[in-house]
Amino acid sequence: METHLFGRLTKVEVARRRLLAAATPTRRVEEVPVEKAFGRVAAETVRAPRPVPSFARTTWDGYAVRSADTESASAHRPVELAVVGEVFAEQAYSGVLHRGEAVAIATGGAVPHGADAVVLFEEAERQADTVRVRKPVSPGDRISRPGHDFPRGSVLTRRGTELTATALGTIASCGVPKVRVYARPVVTILPNGNELLSPGMPPKPGMIYESNNATLAAVVEATGGIAQTVPPLPDDPARIEEGIRQALATSDVVLATGGSSVGERDYLPRILPKLGTLLFHGVAVRAGKPTLAARVGDRLVVGLPGHPTSCLGNMYWLVLPALRRIGRRPGPGWHEGWATLGSDAVAPSPGLSTIVPLRFERGRAYSTFRGSSIITSLAGATAFAMLPPGRRIVRAGQRIRVCLLDPPLGPGAAS
C-alpha cells in the first residue's frame, strides 16, 4: 500500500481566505412570484410604483362624516346626521358627502369625497336613517391618507438584501407580482470510496453507509443553495474525474468527499490540478487536515475528508463562507462570541489548529468531539471553537472565543 506525505500545510486562515477570494458571486438572475421569494436575495432595488394606500381609507368601522358637522356634539346635545349610504371595503361611494350627512363605512373602505373623519360605531347611536353623534371628531380621525403607509417611489427592498416577509408584503401591496432575484448556487456533492453504500441498499460486510451527502446537502440548503447529490463512486480515478467534470457543467461548486488524503487510492490531489488552479492541499487543522481545493474558471471544487466529523467540520469553517459569498449573502454563516466551557476541550496540537464542536447547556459550552470518524461527534453541536496550535488543554470554567452558527444551523448571535 503506497502513501506519500503532505507538503507544507496551509494555515487555517490562509486556506479560508484563498477559497473565499476564489468564490465568484453568482450573476444569474431569475424572476419569481412574490409568494415564492422568501429568503431569496434581491437582484435589483424595488421601488413602490404607486402610493399605499392609493386612496383615502378608513382604519375603523364607523360613519364617514364632515368633522365640521360634529364640532358642537356632546353627550347632552348630540348632532343628528342623515345616513345616505354605506361603503364596504371593496366599494367606493359614488356621490359627494354634503353638510349634515354621514355614510356607514367598513374598515378599509374608501372615504367618500367631502368626508374628512370617521366616527366609531360605538360612539354613535343609529336610528333608522339617522345617526346621533355624541362626541366631536377632528379632521383626519381614523383615516389613512394616500401614501400614509409609504409614498410612490419608496425603496421597498435594496439590491443584494435578503427578502423578508415584511419586504415581500410591501412589494405585494403595490400590486407587483414578481421580483428579480439572484439564482440559488448549485452545489453537487460527489462521494467516492469502494467501501461506501447508499442508504437503502442491503448491508455488506466491510462496507459502510454514506452519510456525507445528507449532512453537506443540509448545509447547502440552509445557506440558500441547491444541493445535487450523486451516489458514491468507486476508487477509480477515471470515473472520479469524469464525475467531477460532469458536475462542473451544471454546478457552481463541486464537493468531493473522500480520496483527499495522501494514500494510494486518494486520487483527488492528482485530479484537481488537471482541472484548474490548485488553491491548497493539506490544511494545518485537526480534524480535517486532508482537504484541498481548486478553482476551475469561475467554479470551485473542494475535496473534503471522508470521515463524517472532519467533513462536516470543514464544511462549517471553510466552505460555508464561500457558499454565502457565491449566493451573495453577507457574513461567514456564524457570529463570534465568548463562552464558558462546561467540560475540558480537546487538547490542542502543536502546529495544528483544532476544531472543537460545541453544544450549549445552561449557558455553558460542552465539547461534543469523540473522533473524526464518529458522526455523533457533532450531535447537538450548534457552534465551534478554533483552538490555536499549542499544548495546553483548555479546561472547564475557562472562557473561549466561539463561532455560533447562524439559523437554521444554529442559534446565531442570539445564543
N, C-alpha and C positions, 0 to 999 in steps of 0.2 A: 504494500500500500504506500504510494508516494505522497509526499507532502512538501510544502515549501514555506518559508517564513514570510510574515508580513514585512513590508518595507517600513519606512518611517511612518508611525501612526500620526493621523491628523487630529489636532486638538478639537474638542467638542465645539467650542465657539467658532473655530475656523470652518469646520465641516458645515455647521448650520449657516454660517454667513455665505459660503460658496453656493450651497444649494438654494438659498434664498435669492442670491444675486442671479442665479440661472433660471429662476422661475419667472416666466413671462405672463403678465396679467392677460386674461382672455380678452380678445377683441370681438368675439362672436356675439351678435345681438339677436334677440328674438322678441316677438310681441306676444303677450299672454293676457288672458282676461283678468280683470282686477280680482275676481274671486279665486284665481289660481296663483296669484303673485305674492302671497305672504312669504316673507323671508328671502325673497329674491333681491338682487342688487339692481337698483335703477340705472339704466344706461343713458338717461337724459334727465335734465331738470324739468319737472312738470309744474306748469303754472295754471291757475284757475282760468278757464276760458270764459267764465261768467261769474257774477257775484252769487254768494249763497248767504241767505236766501235771495232769490232773484225778484221777489215781490214782498211787500209788507204782509206779515202773517202774525196771527195771534199765538201767544205761548200758553194760553189757558182757555178753558171753556167759559163762555160768558156772553156778553152783549157788546157789540161794537157800537160806540157812541161818539158824539161830538163832546169833548171834555167841557167845552164852554156851557153846554146844557146842564151840567151837573154841579156847577160852582156853588149853587145855593142849597144843594141837597143835604139833608140831615135826618136823623132818626125821627125827629118830631115833625119835620116838614119835608117828606120825600118828594123827589121830582118824578113826575109821571111822563113816560115816553111811549110813543106808539111803536109796536113791533111790526116792522114792514117786510120782514123776510128772514130767512135763515141760510147759513153757509156751513157746509161740511168741509172736511179737509181737502177734498178733491174738487171743490166748487169755487166759483167767484160770483159775487153779487153783481148783477148787470147794471144796476142803477147807481145813483149818487145819493148818499145819505144827507137828508136835509135837517134843518133845525127841528128839534122835538122828536126825532126818530131814532130807532135802535134796530139792530139786526142781530138775531141769535147766531152765535158763531162757535164752531168746534175748534179745539186745539189744532193748529196748523193751517186753519182756513185763511184765505186771502182777505185782508181787511178792506171793506168797501171804501170806495172813493168818498171823501168827505168825513170819514171817521178818523179819529186820532187817538183813541184809547179804548180799552176793554174793561167792562165791569164784570166781576166774577158772578156766576150764577148764584152762589151762596150769599152774595152781598146785595141781592136784588130780590124783588117779590113779583112774580109773574101773575097777572090776572087777565085771562083771555088774550086779547090782542094788545095789552099794555104791560109795561113793566115799571115798577116803582123803585127808584134808586135812592138809597138812604145815606150814601156817602159819596163825596165828590172824588173825581179821578183827575189826574194830571195828563197833559199831552205825552204820548208815548208809553203810558202804563200798559204793560203786558202785550206790547207789540214789538216784534223783531223786524227792524227795517231792512231794506235791501242792502246786502253786503255786511250786515251786522256780524255774521259768523266770520266771513272773510270776503274781501272785495275781489273784483276781477283783476287778474294779473298776479295774485298772491302766489308765492312759492309753496307748493304743496309737498314736494319732496325734491331733494337735490341729487344730481348725478353722482353715483358711487355710494349712495346710502342704502342701507337695508330697508326694505319696505315693511313697515309695521302695520298692525291692524288699524290704527288711527290714521296713518298716512293713506292707506287704501280706502278708508271710509271717506276721507275728504275728497279723494280723486273721484270716487263713485258718485258722491253728492253733487258733483259738477256735471254729471252725465257722461263722463269719459269711460268707455267700456273696456279699453285695453291699455297696457303700459309696456314700454320697451324696456327690457331687462337684459343683463348680460347672461349668456348661456352658462349653464352649470358645467364646471370642469368634469371631464370624463376620465375616470381612473380605472385601468384594467389591472386586476390582481392575478398574478400568474405564479402559482406554487410549483416547485419541482422537487422530485425525490422519488426513488424507486420504492421507498417504504410507505408512501402516502396512499391512503384510500379516501375517496369522497364519502361524506356522511350518507348513510343509506345503503352502502354496499355491504355485503356479508363480510364479517371479520376474517382475517387470515393470519396465521402465525407469523410473527416478526414484522407485521405491518401495523401502522397507526392511522387513526383518522385525522385528516387535515382540518385544522381549525383556524388558521390564519386568514383564510378567505372571509370567514364570518366576522372576526374582530376588526380587520382592516376595513372591510366594507362598512361596518358600523361607524367607524371614524370618518370615512369619506362622506357618508350620507349626513352625519352630524355637522359636517363642515359645509354642507350645501352642494356637494358634488354628486356625481352619478357613478356608482360602483358597478363595474362589469367583472364578474368572477369567471375563472377558467378552471376546469378540472385539473388535478395535478398532472404534470408532465414527467416522463421518466428521465433518469440521468443520461440524457442523450444530447450532446452539445448542438447537433444539427436541429433537433426538434425544439430545443430551448431557444436557439437563435431565431428560428423561423417563427416561433410563438411570439417572441418579443417584437419582431418586425411587423407581424400582422397586427399586434395590439397597438403599435405606434401609429398605424394608418388611421385608427379611429379614436385615439386617446390623447389626452394632454399629458398624462403621467402613466407610466407602467411601473407597478410594484412587483418585483420578482422576489419570491421568498424561498429561502434555501439555496444551497450551492454558492454562497457568497464568501466562503472562507478560503483556506489555503490547501485543502485536501485534494486527493486525486480526482474526485468527482465534483469538485467545486468549479464549475465552468464559467460562472458569471464574470470573474476577473479577466477571463480570456475573450469573452464575447463582447462586453460593453465597449472596450477601446476600438473595436471594429465598427461599432455603430455610430460613435460620436466622440466627444471630448470627455475623457475621464476626469471627474472632479476630485475624487479621492477614493482610496481603497484602504480600509482599516482605520478605525476611529479609536482614540485613546479613551475608551469608556468601558465600564463594566456594569451591567451585562450589555452585549451588543457590539463588541469590537469588530466582528466580520461584517462590516457594512460598506457599501460602495455606491457611487452614483455617477451618472454621465448625462451630459446634455446632448440631445440629438436634434439639431435645428432649434426650434422653439419648444421642444418637448423634453421631458425628463424621464430617465429610467433610474430607479433606485433598487438596489439589491439589498434585501433585509435578511437577517439571520432566520433560520427555520424554527429555532426554539421559540415557543409562544411568548414567553415573558420578554425576551430580548427583542423580538419582532414588534410587539405592541409598544413596549417602552420606547424604542427608537422611533416608532410612528409618532408618538406624542411629542418628544422633544426636538426631533429633526424634521420629519416630513410635514407635520401639521402646520407649521408656519408657512411652508412653501405652498401647500394646498390653499391656504387662506389668501395668500398673495395672488395666486393664479385666479382664484374666484373673486378677486377684488374686495376682499373682506379685511377690515383693519385688525391689527394685533396678531399675536402668535397663536392664539387659541387658549391662552391661560392668563391669569393675573397673578403677579407675585405678591407674596405676603410673608408673615412670620408665624411660626407655630412652635408650640412647646411639645417636645417628644414625650410620649407616654411609655415608650419602651426603647431599649437601645436600638440604634440603627445599624445597618450593615457596616462592617468595618471598611473604611476607605482603603484604596490600593495605591501603593507607590507608583507614580507615573500615570495613573488612570483616574479619570473622574468616575464617580459611582452614582448610578441612578437608583434612587430608593422610592418605590411606590408607597403611597401613604393613604390610609383611611383615617377618618376622624370619628372620635367618640368622646362625648362630654368635654368638648373643647380642646382635646389633645390629639396629636397625630401619632399614629402607630404604623410601623413598617409592616407591609404585607409580604415582603420578599421571602421566598422559600427556595428558589432555584430558577435558573433561566429556562429550564425545560418544563417547569411546573406552571400550568396556566393559572392555577389558583393563587399564584404569587401576586396576581393583580386583582383578586376578588375583593370587591368593595373599595378599591383604590380610586379616589377622585382627585388626587394630586400627586406630585412627585417632588423630590428634592434632588438636586445635583450637588453631591459632595465633592469638593476639590480633592486632587491627589494628596495622599498623606498616609499616616499610620495610626492616628488616634481615632478610636471609636467615639462616635457621638452618643453620649449617654442620655438616659431618661432624665427629663427635667430641663435639658438644655433647649434653648431656642435656636431654630434654624430657619434659613430662607427657604420658602417652598413655592411651587408653582401650582396654583389652584385651577384645574381645568374648567373652561367655560361651559355653560349649559349647551347642549344636553349631556355632555360627557361628564360634567361635574358641576359643583355649585357656583363656580366663578368667584368673583370678588365678594359675594355675599357671605362666604364662609369666614 
